[in-house]
Amino acid sequence: MTEPIVSVLIDTYNHERFIEEAIVSVLEQDFPAAETEILVVDDGSTDRTPEFVRRFEPRVRLLRKPNGGQASAFNFGIPEATGEIIAFLDGDDWWAKTKLTAVAKAFERNPGVAAVGHGFYEVTGTGTSREMLIPGKTCFVDLSSVDAARLAEMGRGLLGTSRLAVRRKTLDRIGPIPNELVFCADAPIMTLALGLGGAIVLDQPLCYYRQHSQNLFLHGPDDTARLRRRFEILEFLLAILPRRLAELGIVAEVVDAFFAKDRVDLERLRLHFGQGGRWETFGAERRSFQALYKGASPGYGLFKSAVGACALLLPPRRFEQLRAWYARNNMRRFRSILGKPEPRVPDEFIQRRSVLGRQS
């Protein structure tokens, strides 16, 4: 076997239902097998995940460790990888057959970029595709300006774990990921990569992101434990990542633009948990609008005035419940009758399209 160009790093924990599909999707890539190594980091699974992985040895190398979370899995696996490019894959997701070829070509054509991402399919726990998210066109995102930071923030979902490939030299500069990140360990990698050369985002859906009960960002309106976990992770990330970007020379205005939406989300979570009053709720709504939009039509302005009045009149938690109900029932379709705001990032940058059935 020649020296690998790509190291595939699969992180897994209790994925006995899914891990075979993830591994097979890598083995069936149209990228040369001789230029690929496959590492599976088992983060202390208590089910049959290791047993299923061993069926693919020696083509697949199993690395076992005590349970510690996603960051600890990355920190355990990255030093073992020998490829020039490391492509990440969660053990409950899988790839399209052309994924690695497309990613490798993007790196080859763009020698200065730190990372490559792409569109993806959202699929159910049983693997049925529901929608796909892709950029309107292949694009470059980085943190070179305030406008670029807003674009990069909007495109972060296309740089999540199973969509993310990073140059090894970039990962060496990033260093270990804080082990406190049991989830969302991809956030420091993608964020710092944006500051260390930027990323190409391909307009192809090359990954299948499986949504099931263990996903962090799937929850109901009363899922307090999962909301608390999101709150703690977001609070931790906002405590470390702005400082790390500043150390890379990213100016404060760009850092603020990139994290504007995250800070609003954190503020809303604080309000949900009773940390703040009506004025804080009103301020969060105002800052959310400023982060996302340049301006609005007169009709939409009246709508936002009504929202602001609700924020001042209702208890914060009641207002947040109302806002969640509004989003859950897609009430935006009625709001558009009053007019539309002008987004800072064009709506067509990220396109959500319906998909029926199961693709391969």
N, C-alpha and C positions, 0 to 999 in steps of 0.2 A: 504494500500500500504506500503510495506517495504521501508526502507531507500534505495534510489537509489544508485547503483554502478556507473551508467553512467548518466551524464546530457548531453543532446543534446541541443546545443545552435545554433539556426538558426537566422542569421542576414538577414534582408530583407529591401528593399526600392523599392517601386513601382514595385513589382513582381507579380501583379495580374494574369499574364498569367502563372506563374510558381509555385507559392507558394504551391498550393494544391499538386502538384506532389512531391515536396520536403517533405511536412509533411506526406503524405501517405507512402512514401518510408521509413520513420522512424517508422510509426505505423505498417508496415508490416514486420519489422525485425524479425528474428527468435530468437532474444535475449529476455529474459523474460521481459514482459511489467512491471511487479512489481518492477523490478530493474532498470527502466529507467524513467527519467523525461524529458519532452520536453518543452523548453522555446523558444519562438519566440520573438526576439527584433525587433519591427517595428521602423525604423529610420525616422519617420515623413513622411510616405508615403502619397501621395496626390491622389492615385487611390483607388481601392477597396480592396487592400491587407488586411487591418484589418478585413474587412467583411468576407473574405474567411477564415482567420485564426480562427475567432470566431466560425465557424461551427464545429471546432474540440474541443471546450471546453466541459468539464473540463479536458479532457485528455491532452490537450495542453494549456499551460499558455501563454497568450499574454502580452507582456511588451511594452508599447508605450512610445516614447520619441520624443522630437523635432529633426529635421534633424541635424545631426552633422558629419556623416561619419562613416566608419567601425570601427575605433578605439573607438569612443564614444559609439558605439553599444556594442562592446566587454566589455568596462569598465562598462557599464550599466548592462549587463547581467551576467557577471562572478560572481559578488558578490551575485546574486540571485540563483546561481546554488548550489546544495547541494551534488552532486555526487563526488565520489573519482576520477573519470575520467571525463573530459569534452571533448566532441567530437563536432567539429565545422562543420557547414553546411551553405553554402551560399543559399539564398532563390531561386536562379535560377538553382541550381544543384539538384541532387538526388543520392540516394545510392542503391547499390545492397542489396538484402535481408540478406546476410550473413555478412554484414559489421561489425556490433557491436559485434557479436560473435567472429569473427576473431580478432578484435582489443582487446577485453577483454582477450582473451586467450593469446595474445602476451604480454600484460602487466603482466598477471599472471605468465607466464613462464620466464619473464625477470624483476624481481622486482627492478632492479637498473635503468632501463631506464626511461627517462623523458617523451618520446613521442613515438607515433606509427604513421606511414604513410603507404601508399600503392599505387599501380598502379591505373590508371583511364582510362576511355574512353573519348575521345573528341567527342562531339556531336554538331550538328547544333542547331540553334534556335528552330527548329521543333522537335528535339530529335533524329535525325538520327545519328547513330554512324559512324564515319569516320575512326578513328585510336584509338589504345590504346597504352599507355606508361606504361611499367612495368620494374622493375629491372630484370636482368637475373636470380637472385635468391634472396630469402629473405636475408637481410643483416642488419648489424649494422653500423650506421654512427655516428661519433662524431668529436670532435676537439682535439684529444689527440696528434696529430702530424701533420706535414706539409702534408704528403701524405693523412692522414685521412681527413684533411680539404678540400683538393682538391676533394676527393670522396664525402664528405658531400655537397660541393658546387654544384656538378653535380646532386646530388639527391634531391636538394631543391624543385624541381617541384613536387615531390611525397610527400611533406609535406605541400602543400598549404592548404588553409582554409578547403575545403570540404574533404580533405584527412587527416586532422590533428586531432589527439586526444592527450591530454596532462594530466598528473597527476595534480590534484588540488594543491598539495603541491608545484609543480613546478611553477604553475601560481601564487601562493602566493609569491614565491621568485622573480618572474619576476616583479610583481607589475603592476600598471596601464600602458596602452599603450599610448604614446603621442597622444593627440587628433588631432594633426596636420595631422595625417595619415588618411585622408578621404578614401583612398584606401591603399591596401597592409599592413593592420594592422596585418596580419599573419606573416609578416617578422620578427618583433622583437620576437614574440613568438617562432617561429621555430628556429631562430638563437640562442636565449638564452637557449632554451631547449637543443640544441646540446652541449652547454657548461655546462649544469647542469645535465648531465647523458647520453646524446646521444639519438638516436632514432632507433627503429626497423622499417625497411621498408619492407612490405610484398609484395611478388611476385604475388599478385592477383589484378585484376582491380575491385575495390569495390566502385567506384564512377563514376558518369557521369558528366563531366565538360562541361557545356553548353557555347558555343561560340556564342555571338550575338553582336549587335551593341554597347552595353553599356560596353563591356569588355575593360579594360584599355589597354591590350596588343594586341588587334586586331586593326590594323590601316593600312591605305594605305601610300604610300611614301610621300604624300603631306598632311597628317593629322597633321598639325602643332600644333593644340590645344592639341591633345592627346600626342604628343611627348613632348610638353612643360610640361604637367602634369607628365609624366614619369621622365623627367629631374628633376623636383622639388622634387618628391618623392625620387628618387635615391640619390640626393644630401643630402636630410634630413637624410635618413637612414645611409649614409656613415659618417655623422657628429656625429651620436649618437651610432651606434651599435659597431664599433671597441672599443670605450671607455668602453661600458658596458661589452664586453667580457674581456677586460683587467682587469676590476674590479673583474671578476670572476676567475682571475688567468690564463687566456689563454695567452700564450706567444706571443710576437709580430710577430714572424716568422709564426706562425700558423694563426694568425689574418690576416696577409698580404696575405697568400696563399688563405684563404677563400674568401677574398674580391677582389682578383686580377682581376677577370673578371668584377665585378661590377664597379671597378674604370676605366677600359678600356671603358666600356659602357657609363659611365658618361662623360669621355673625348670625346668620339665620339659624344655624344649629344651636348656637348659644341661646338665642331667643326661644327656640323650641324647648330647651331644657331649663327655661326660667331665669336665664342670666341676662337681664335687661328689661327695659320698659318700652312704652309706646314710642318715645322719641327715637330710641335705637332702632325700632322697627321701621319707622318712617325714614330714618337715615339709610338703612340697608336698602330699602326700595329705591331711594334716590341714587345711591351709588351703583346699584345694579343697572339702572337705566343708563347712567353715564358710562359704564363699562361696555355696554353692548350696543348703544345707539348714538348716532350723531344728533338726531333731532326727530321731530314727529309732526304729523299733520295736526290741524286744530282739533279734529275729532278725537284723535288718539290722545292729545294733550288733556282733553276733558276726561277721558277714561283714566289716565294716570292720576289726575287730580282726585277722582273718586277713589282710586286705590290708596292714595295718600291719606285721604280722609278716613278710610277704613283702618289704616295702620295706626292712626292717632286715636280712633274711637274704641277699637277692639283690644282686648288683652293680647299680648304678643303670641301666646301659644294658640289662641283661637284664630288669630289672623293667619298664622302659618298653616293651620289646618284648612282654612278657607283657600289659601293659595295652593295647597296640595290638591284639594278637591277640584279647583279650577284647571290645573294641569292634567289631572287624571282623567277628567271628562272632556278634554280637548275643547274647552270653552273659547280658545283662541279663534276658532272659526267664526264665532259670533262677534268677537271684538273687532275683527278685520272689517266689519261693516262701517265702523267709525273711522277707518283709515289705518295706515300702517306707519310704524316708525322707520327711520332710515338706519339700517345696521352699519356698524363700523366695518364689519367683515361681510362681503356680499353673501347672500343666502346660497348662491350656487356653488360656493367654495366646497361645502360638504353636502352631498346629495344622498338622501335616503330614498331607496326604491324598494317597492314590494317585490317579494320573491315567493314563488309557490313550489312546494316539493323539496326534494333533496338533491343538491348538486354534487358533482364529484370532480 
